[in-house]
Amino acid sequence: MGTNHQGRSADKLGVVFAVRVVEGGERGFLELYEQLRKSVSRTPGHIIERLGEPADDSRQWVITSEWQTAEHFFAWQQSEEHRELVAPLREFTDQRQSLRYRVLKETRGVSS
């Protein structure tokens, strides 16, 4: 793991999960997310999890996460705990899309 000589991040996996929360479903969605993030924080290979709230009236929320390897993510995703946690998601969302990508390069801003 780490970064190779070309600035490539070796093996890290990024995940973007975009959901459209149904009208009035925000509270249930946020309660479900709290359970999900507690579970994922204890998971081997998990680096970071972020929840993005829509900046407009689209109801489109985004969950992003980063994993040490794809294997770590898929092991968690296929676990019984994960399946039980996400089962109620359909009640609060009407669109869901998951994108997974290998991190090729990272560029960090200069701290001020």
N, C-alpha and C positions, 0 to 999 in steps of 0.2 A: 504494500500500500504506500501512500504518499504521492509525491509528485515526481515524475520522471524528468530527464534532462531537457525535454522540450516544453516543459510547463504543463504537461498532461497529468491529470489526476487519475491515478491508476485504480480502476475497478469501482469507483464510487458510483452509486446509482441515485438519481433524482427521480422523484415522483410528484406529479401534479394531478390532483384530483379536483375537478371542477364540478360543482353541483349548483343547480338552481333550486332554491328553497321556495316551497309553496307559500302563497299568501297566508300570513298568520302562523307559519311554521318555524319562525326564527327561534323562539324560546325552546321548543323541543329539539331542534337541530343543535343549538348551543349546549343543551344539557347532554345530549348524546355525544357531542364532540368532547366534552369534559371527560367522560368515561373513556373515550377512545384515546385521548392524549395521555391519560394516566397509564393506560395499558401499554401504549407504544413507548413511553419513557423508560419502561422496565425491560425493553426488548433488546437482546444482544444485537449489536451492529447498527442500532439506530443512532444517528448523529443529531439531527434537529428536525423539529416539526413547527410549521407556521400555519396560522389561520388568517386568511385575508377576507375582510368584509367588503362588500361592494361599495364603490365610491359614487355610484349613481343609483338609479332605481331599478336596476336589472334583476335584483335578487340572486345574482350570480356570485357565489362564494367560492373561494379557492383554498384548498389545503395543500401545502407543499411539504415534502419531507426529503431528507437526505440520509442515505444508508452507506455503510462501509462497503458492502457488496450487494449485488442483485440477490445472491443466495440468502442473505440475511432478511431482505425485504420479503421475498417469496415464502420463506419459512414462516414469518409472522402472518402474512396475508392468508396462508393456507391453514393456519392454526384454528382450532375450535373456538378459542377465546375471541379471535378476530371475527369469525363468522357470526358468533352470538352478538357481538357489539354492533356490527353493521346491519344486521337483519332489520331493525326498525327504521333504517335510513329512508326506505321507500315511502314511509308515512309522511316524512317532512320534505321530500324532494321530488321533483318531477322530471329532472334531467340530471344525468351523471356521466362524467367522462373521466377516464383515467389514462394518463400518459406517463410512460416510464422512459428514462433516457440515461445513458452512461455519460458521466461528466468528463468531457474532453479537456476543457480548460477552465480555469477560474481566474477572474481578474478582480482584485480587491481594491477598493478606494483608499485614498490616503486619509488617515485619521487626522482630525483637526484638533 
